[in-house]
Amino acid sequence: MIPGGDPALQRSVGALVGLAVGDALGAPVEGLPRDSYPPVSDLGSGEGTDDTGMAICLAESLLETGFLDPADLLRRFVLWYRSGGRGLSTTTRAVLEAFESTGRLDAAHDAANAGNGCIMRLAPVAIRYRGDPRAAREVAEAQARVTHVAEEAIAASACLADILIAGLATGDFEAMAEAAAAVRHPSLAGIAALDWRTKPRGSISSAPRAVDTLEAALWCVAQNESFEAAVLAAVHLGGDTDTIAAVTGQLAGALYGVSAIPPHWVERLEVAPRLVDLAIRLHGAAPEPAPPRSTPETRAVGPASCGS
């Protein structure tokens, strides 16, 4: 089931499977205060939440449409939600229900959601567009806008795409840190300053905001030297544990590859075969060509990414 040989493919599969492993590890203690529960050391039932469910929707939409189609993605989100999907925030649920009842593609504009739901599902974008960073940033922003329109959440999505692509390409944490340091968005100034490399644990927020979750996940990877240690550190931060661990799992999976994830954790994930298949297909898909530069007649707003 798990591919061997090609290190780049190993990292792509690691990023998507790592997302789901982190989600499943963190879900049982989600919402509990930091250090208020016994240490988590192993994965239980392997059941994930919206982090994994929406990542699968995003992966399948990208593969089947060939691009980011907001209507298709929203339809998949609604189908997953109505099929028993769990873990949605009140704000995201309202967006899906508004789309379901009215067909509005801009329902997210009713709330300036700066939450972390737009980054928890991002790995498929980085894998699919790993050969075209500009396209990856633009698709990362576009998928974010389907449910989140706050500027800082969109910027965090583009930035995470840059960092993941650096990891997928190199398996080198310093390359990932360099991608983080290239951020130009004011809400991500702390990310760019690499403050997370030296912050004490007590200064790391476990709130469900995109910028906070991105910093927490980077901190977890920076402070540890294995996939297992990084995601368990995320689970032990308390608060929004499933999503912090899901983002950490994306980063650590892209860095270390799927072979670094404890095999029995992967085996306990009911959706593991589906995730491996999706990651292989995303990895093998040819990068879309970069869009043409804007002309005065068709001027577009540039991506709020790490590198721009």
Number of C-alpha atoms within 10 A of each C-alpha: 8 15 14 10 7 8 18 18 23 26 32 34 33 33 34 34 33 35 34 36 33 35 31 29 29 30 23 18 21 19 16 15 15 15 10 10 11 8 11 15 12 12 20 14 13 20 18 26 18 23 29 27 20 25 24 25 21 25 24 19 22 21 16 11 11 14 13 19 17 19 15 17 21 26 17 20 23 20 15 17 19 12 9 8 17 14 16 16 13 8 16 20 16 17 23 27 17 17 19 16 8 10 14 15 18 16 21 23 15 13 15 15 23 20 25 28 25 29 32 30 30 31 34 30 26 33 31 28 24 25 18 16 19 21 22 27 29 23 24 32 28 21 23 26 23 22 28 30 23 18 16 22 27 30 27 33 33 31 33 29 33 28 24 31 30 25 31 30 20 17 21 14 20 13 18 24 20 16 23 28 20 19 25 18 19 11 15 23 15 16 27 21 14 17 13 22 16 10 12 10 14 8 9 17 19 24 19 19 21 27 26 21 30 26 25 26 27 28 24 29 24 18 16 15 12 16 29 22 16 24 33 24 25 31 33 24 25 23 21 24 32 33 36 39 36 37 33 35 34 36 35 38 35 38 30 25 27 28 18 17 20 14 11 10 21 21 12 16 21 13 18 20 15 13 23 21 15 20 27 19 17 25 23 12 15 14 18 14 11 12 9 6 9 11 8 7 6 7 9 10 6 10 19 21 27 26 18 14
